[in-house]
Structures are given as C-alpha cells and as structure tokens.
Amino acid sequence: MTMQEMVRIYHKHSASHKYIVGFIRDGKVYYVTITFDKLSAMLKACKASSKRGGFNKVRVYVSANQQKAMVSNGEAVEICTMEDLVAEKYNKGELFEKVITEKLTGEKWEKDSLPFYEGGDIVLNGENVQVKLNGAELTNEKCLENMLRKMGKVA
C-alpha cells in the first residue's frame, strides 16, 4: 500500500476526528489539538525493518518549524516537562497519553489496546480523540490489512 492509500483507509475507518499531537521543545512538552487535515501535513512514510517484515508505516512528525510556529502563535499548550515522560515501565508515547488523559479528562489512565477504528485514546467533551507524541506510528500496512480482513472489506 502507498502512504496515500494507508492514510485514506485510516481516515475513513478512524473512530476519532480530533487528534492531540505532542512534541518536546526546550525541555518542555507541548500539545496541540487538531483535525485530520492539519495532521495530514505532519505525516511521513517509512518502513519497518526487514527483520520485522519490511511493511510500510505512517508516522507523525512535527518539524522544528511547525513546533516553533505553534509555540510562538500560542496554538501549542505546555502540559509538562520532559522529565514527566520518564519511567521504567512505559515509553514516552504511553506516558504522554497518561499525562494528557489525567490532566485533560481528570480520569486515571490505564494502558489499553483499543484499535483506532473502535475508539479514541481518550474521550474529550464527548468526542473520541487519538493521542500521538512526535515520532509515533499512526498506522501501518499490516494493521490496516488486518482491520479490513476483520471487517470483511477490501482496501
């Protein structure tokens, strides 16, 4: 699948229409709440290693220029420091989701594996929202093929 196909399929089946994207800048962790259109400008194609199957992936990358602009225009909100994203049990992306969940919803975060097409990472003001830290995988070919097979659909 091409990146465009993966993005189209992901967007068509995603339970979320809003995205919280975080990034670390100058030791501080910021987030922006955006729509899929704006997220699309932050997506990059990449591949899994051949050892892991070599399938195509789509990652979220917030460029330094995008970060600088969002911080300076006030669109990005500081939520914590990068020290808050350090723990032995979880990775930075999981810890970012934990911080977002607990600070924005007031609910206690628990790691789950809910697929993107069944619900968001969090529910905010009644809406499903996907939470991604800069560099996170949005989706991959394998995941989308499995989802389509499960649904009895084709790409």
C-alpha positions as CSV (number, residue, x, y, z in Angstrom):
1,M,0.0,0.0,0.0
2,T,1.2,3.5,-0.7
3,M,1.2,6.2,2.0
4,Q,-1.8,7.9,0.4
5,E,-3.8,4.6,0.4
6,M,-2.9,4.0,4.1
7,V,-3.9,7.5,5.1
8,R,-7.2,7.3,3.2
9,I,-8.1,4.0,4.7
10,Y,-7.0,5.1,8.2
11,H,-9.1,8.3,8.0
12,K,-12.1,6.5,6.5
13,H,-12.3,4.0,9.4
14,S,-10.9,6.0,12.3
15,A,-13.3,6.5,15.3
16,S,-11.6,9.8,16.0
17,H,-11.9,13.1,14.2
18,K,-9.7,15.0,16.5
19,Y,-6.1,14.5,17.3
20,I,-3.8,15.6,20.2
21,V,-0.2,15.7,19.0
22,G,2.6,16.4,21.4
23,F,6.2,17.4,21.0
24,I,9.2,18.2,23.2
25,R,10.8,21.6,22.7
26,D,13.4,23.1,25.0
27,G,12.7,20.6,27.7
28,K,9.0,21.3,27.8
29,V,6.2,19.1,26.5
30,Y,3.6,20.8,24.4
31,Y,0.4,19.6,22.7
32,V,-1.9,20.8,20.0
33,T,-5.5,19.7,19.3
34,I,-6.0,19.4,15.6
35,T,-8.2,17.9,12.9
36,F,-7.2,15.2,10.5
37,D,-6.5,17.8,7.7
38,K,-3.8,19.5,9.8
39,L,-2.5,16.2,11.0
40,S,-2.0,15.2,7.3
41,A,0.7,17.8,7.0
42,M,2.6,16.0,9.8
43,L,2.6,12.5,8.3
44,K,5.6,10.8,6.8
45,A,6.0,7.4,5.1
46,C,8.5,4.9,6.5
47,K,9.2,1.2,6.5
48,A,9.5,-1.4,9.2
49,S,12.9,-3.1,9.2
50,S,13.2,-6.2,7.0
51,K,13.6,-8.2,10.2
52,R,10.1,-7.0,11.3
53,G,8.5,-7.7,7.9
54,G,9.5,-4.6,5.9
55,F,5.9,-3.3,5.7
56,N,5.0,0.3,5.1
57,K,4.2,2.6,8.0
58,V,2.9,6.1,8.5
59,R,4.4,8.2,11.3
60,V,3.6,11.6,12.9
61,Y,6.5,14.0,12.6
62,V,6.2,17.6,13.8
63,S,9.0,19.5,12.2
64,A,11.1,22.0,14.1
65,N,9.5,24.8,12.1
66,Q,6.0,23.6,12.8
67,Q,6.8,23.3,16.5
68,K,8.3,26.8,16.6
69,A,5.3,28.3,14.8
70,M,2.7,26.6,17.1
71,V,4.6,27.6,20.2
72,S,5.0,31.2,19.1
73,N,1.4,31.7,17.9
74,G,0.0,30.1,21.1
75,E,-1.6,27.1,19.4
76,A,0.7,24.7,21.3
77,V,-0.1,24.4,25.1
78,E,2.6,23.4,27.5
79,I,1.5,20.4,29.6
80,C,4.5,19.1,31.4
81,T,8.3,18.8,31.3
82,M,10.2,16.0,29.6
83,E,11.1,14.6,33.0
84,D,7.4,13.7,33.3
85,L,7.8,11.3,30.3
86,V,10.5,9.1,32.0
87,A,9.5,5.9,33.7
88,E,10.8,2.3,33.6
89,K,7.5,0.7,32.8
90,Y,6.2,2.8,29.9
91,N,7.6,4.5,26.8
92,K,7.4,8.3,26.2
93,G,4.3,7.9,24.0
94,E,2.4,6.0,26.6
95,L,3.5,8.5,29.3
96,F,2.4,11.4,27.1
97,E,-1.1,9.7,26.7
98,K,-1.2,9.3,30.5
99,V,-0.4,13.0,31.1
100,I,-3.0,14.1,28.5
101,T,-5.6,11.7,29.9
102,E,-5.2,12.6,33.5
103,K,-4.8,16.4,33.0
104,L,-7.5,16.9,30.3
105,T,-10.1,14.4,31.4
106,G,-9.4,14.0,35.1
107,E,-9.6,10.3,34.7
108,K,-7.0,7.8,35.8
109,W,-5.1,6.5,32.8
110,E,-4.8,2.8,32.1
111,K,-2.9,1.3,29.2
112,D,-5.2,-0.4,26.7
113,S,-5.0,-1.7,23.2
114,L,-8.3,-0.4,21.8
115,P,-7.9,-0.3,17.9
116,F,-8.2,3.2,16.4
117,Y,-11.3,2.1,14.5
118,E,-13.2,1.2,17.7
119,G,-12.4,4.3,19.7
120,G,-10.0,7.1,20.5
121,D,-7.2,7.0,23.1
122,I,-9.4,9.4,25.2
123,V,-12.9,10.8,25.1
124,L,-12.8,14.6,25.5
125,N,-16.1,16.6,25.6
126,G,-17.9,13.5,24.2
127,E,-15.5,13.1,21.2
128,N,-13.0,10.3,20.5
129,V,-9.5,11.7,20.3
130,Q,-6.3,10.0,19.2
131,V,-3.2,11.0,21.2
132,K,0.2,10.9,19.5
133,L,3.7,12.1,20.5
134,N,6.0,13.3,17.8
135,G,7.6,10.4,16.0
136,A,4.7,8.0,16.9
137,E,3.4,5.5,14.4
138,L,-0.1,6.5,13.2
139,T,-0.7,3.2,11.4
140,N,0.8,0.6,9.2
141,E,0.0,-1.7,6.3
142,K,-0.3,-4.8,8.4
143,C,-2.7,-3.2,10.9
144,L,-4.9,-1.8,8.1
145,E,-5.0,-5.2,6.2
146,N,-5.9,-7.0,9.5
147,M,-8.7,-4.4,10.1
148,L,-10.1,-4.7,6.6
149,R,-10.0,-8.5,6.8
150,K,-11.8,-8.4,10.2
151,M,-14.4,-6.1,8.7
152,G,-14.8,-8.3,5.6
153,K,-13.7,-5.3,3.4
154,V,-11.0,-4.6,0.8
155,A,-8.8,-1.6,0.5
